């Protein structure tokens, strides 16, 4: 996407290609200014891309007339960080608004709104006003309003950013339940890795208007490829090399240095005592300087930084063994032996 400010041409999005499957929860993560808002506005054609196509449910939105686009947008629900509720309308009336604008009669509105209120756990809040609700309840109303037209895809832009941790998890659980019950495709745009790892299956990293990495969420955490992704993972896991070790680190190997490794593992291999096996089988000493273990959806992922002390040939064999077992091993550098 290209903007022109005076004589300056600004490329907000560059060469974006994304394929998101039916029923998938797909995450797009990036820091502020990465182009996330521009991308989500392209998907529902609030902003028109300079070139390319936006295809939703086999329909190319960029080829539609204004009336055709209005009809197509009914298949695309949107949820934002700010709830954008009408304070003068009840919960029921806020949820019903898209149907009123579409010209539905009262019976049609009732038949559509009541099940959505039940799905979002708002049935007992139908006659309340927004100022009588807390933040997660307001976001539930916004979600219900986005669902009332029975869309094929739900776009969520920073939908949990303004919520506290407990409320955030309740909204993410609701989105997960909606995805399961309705087989609804959900696209989450966020700067929070916590959101991505909670419910997404795949993720794309957006940086300076480009998709620089795309993978499963598990792969992103276990083995990020790009520098921005590595920095985000390091910040999210709070896993960094101890300062004392970092100051000793050298780029090249030498006879009196020990390799410093970053080892990441995911899935069932995380339950195996592979480090203990390496110590015994290859007669090595392994100093674990940092370690992090956590759950991502239904899987376990572990990341550790270790110093390997022992014979160089045996160390090489140990690294090959770990890689053969499916662990990702990265040599961060070499530290001079202290004794």
C-alpha positions, 0 to 999 in steps of 0.5 A: 500500500502506498501513501503520498504526502506532498512529494514523499511516497510512503510504502506502508505495506510491501509485498504482503501475501497471506493465506488463512484457512477456514476455521483457523485462528491466525495471528499477526504480530508486530510492534507499533508502526509495523503496519498492523492497522493498515493491513487490517483495514486492507482486509475489509477494504476500508483502505484499498491496496495499491496493487494485488487482491483481497479474497475473502470466501472466494470473493475478490473484494477489490473488484466489487461495486460499492453495493457489492462491497457493502454486502461482502463486508457483512461476512467480515466482523470487526472487534477493536481495542476500544469498544465503540459502544453507543452509550444511549443504547442497551446491550441488546440494542448495541448488538442489534444495530448492524441488523437494524442498519441492514433493514431487518424487522424486529422478529429477524433481529430477535431471532439473531440477537438472542442466540448471540447474547447466549453465546457471549454470556450476555443474556442477563445483561441484555437490558443494561447500558454500557456504563453499567458494564465492566471492560470485559463485558463491554468487549463481549458486547462488541464481539456479539455485535460483530457476530450478529451478521454471522460473518465468515471471518472475525478481525480483531485489532488489539482486542485485548490490549486495554484489559487486565490479565484476567479479563484478557484471558476471559476474552481470549477463551471466548474467542477460542470457544467461538472459533470451535463452535462456529468454525469461524476464521479469526484473524488477531492483530496484536503486539502481544506475544501472550495473545498469540501463544494463547489461542493462535495456531499460526502466526506472521511477523509484520515488520516495517510493512513486510511479513518477515516470518510466518510459521506455527506459533510453536515454531516461532517460539522454539526457533525464530528466524528473524532478528525482530522475532528473536527480540520479541521472543527474548523479551516475552520469555525473559530469557537472556544470557547472564551479564557475566557470561555475555562479557566473556563471550567471543565470536570464534572458537579456540582451544581454551573456550567452551561453546555457549549454546541456545537449545530450544525444544517443543512437544513430547521431546520436552519431557525427555531427559536429554541433557542428562543423557548427553552428560552421561553418554558423552562425558560432558559437564553442562552448566545451565545458565538460563532456562524457561519452560512453558505451555503454548496451547496444548504443547510444552516448549523449553528454551535454555542457555548452556555452557558445554565443558569437555572434549571438543569432539564429544561436544560436537557429537552431543550437538549432533545427537540433540539435533537428531532428536529434534532440538534446535541448537544455536551456538551463541559464541565461546567463553574462555574457561575459568579454570 
